[in-house]
Amino acid sequence: MPPARRLRPVAPMTLSEITEITGRSRISIWRYRRAGLFPEPIGRRGKSLIWDGRAVRRWKMTGR
């Protein structure tokens, strides 16, 4: 049996980090979110909202 695949931990991401890795503008991300096409934030870091990095990367790969 092959070894179990371990998921690497992915740090929470801010909107600035999301725009960097996706190449989408802040406005586009908010529009996707409002339309239900982007993951919801999981909390806050100071005054900034944060997203689950794994969910953002999955969205980038699949559009879901």
BAVOLUM-874545 format. One record per residue (C-alpha): residue in three letters; x, y, z; residue number from 1. Coordinates in Angstrom, 2 decimals. Layout:
REM residues N
PT   type        xx        yy        zz   seq
PT    ALA         X         Y         Z   NUM
...
***
This chain:
REM residues 64
PT   type        xx        yy        zz   seq
PT    MET      0.00      0.00      0.00     1
PT    PRO      1.44      3.43     -0.88     2
PT    PRO      2.23      5.77      2.00     3
PT    ALA     -0.51      8.17      3.03     4
PT    ARG     -0.23     11.49      1.32     5
PT    ARG      0.24     14.29      3.80     6
PT    LEU     -1.19     17.70      3.14     7
PT    ARG      1.31     20.43      3.79     8
PT    PRO     -0.07     23.07      6.13     9
PT    VAL     -0.96     26.24      4.31    10
PT    ALA     -0.90     29.47      6.24    11
PT    PRO     -3.92     31.74      6.27    12
PT    MET     -3.81     34.36      3.50    13
PT    THR     -4.69     38.04      3.43    14
PT    LEU     -6.39     39.71      0.49    15
PT    SER     -3.04     41.18     -0.59    16
PT    GLU     -1.49     37.71     -0.71    17
PT    ILE     -4.49     36.37     -2.63    18
PT    THR     -4.20     39.07     -5.28    19
PT    GLU     -0.52     38.21     -5.68    20
PT    ILE     -0.99     34.49     -6.25    21
PT    THR     -4.17     34.69     -8.33    22
PT    GLY     -3.33     37.71    -10.46    23
PT    ARG     -6.85     39.04     -9.78    24
PT    SER     -7.63     42.49     -8.41    25
PT    ARG     -9.08     43.11     -4.96    26
PT    ILE    -12.33     44.21     -6.60    27
PT    SER    -12.52     40.98     -8.65    28
PT    ILE    -11.99     38.86     -5.54    29
PT    TRP    -14.80     40.72     -3.73    30
PT    ARG    -17.09     40.29     -6.74    31
PT    TYR    -16.37     36.54     -6.85    32
PT    ARG    -17.02     36.33     -3.12    33
PT    ARG    -20.31     38.26     -3.36    34
PT    ALA    -21.43     35.95     -6.17    35
PT    GLY    -20.61     32.89     -4.03    36
PT    LEU    -17.74     31.86     -6.33    37
PT    PHE    -14.87     32.40     -3.87    38
PT    PRO    -14.23     30.96     -0.40    39
PT    GLU    -15.44     32.96      2.58    40
PT    PRO    -12.90     34.43      5.03    41
PT    ILE    -12.13     32.33      8.09    42
PT    GLY    -11.25     35.13     10.49    43
PT    ARG     -9.21     38.25     11.06    44
PT    ARG     -5.56     39.14     11.50    45
PT    GLY     -5.60     42.59     13.04    46
PT    LYS     -7.91     44.61     10.81    47
PT    SER     -7.47     42.34      7.78    48
PT    LEU     -9.68     39.42      6.86    49
PT    ILE     -7.90     36.11      6.33    50
PT    TRP     -8.77     33.13      4.14    51
PT    ASP     -7.83     29.47      4.39    52
PT    GLY     -4.79     29.22      2.10    53
PT    ARG     -5.71     25.67      1.06    54
PT    ALA     -9.21     26.77     -0.04    55
PT    VAL     -7.77     29.70     -2.00    56
PT    ARG     -5.25     27.47     -3.79    57
PT    ARG     -8.01     24.95     -4.57    58
PT    TRP    -10.12     27.79     -6.00    59
PT    LYS     -7.17     28.92     -8.12    60
PT    MET     -6.72     25.41     -9.53    61
PT    THR    -10.37     24.49    -10.06    62
PT    GLY    -12.34     27.73    -10.01    63
PT    ARG    -14.45     26.37     -7.13    64
***
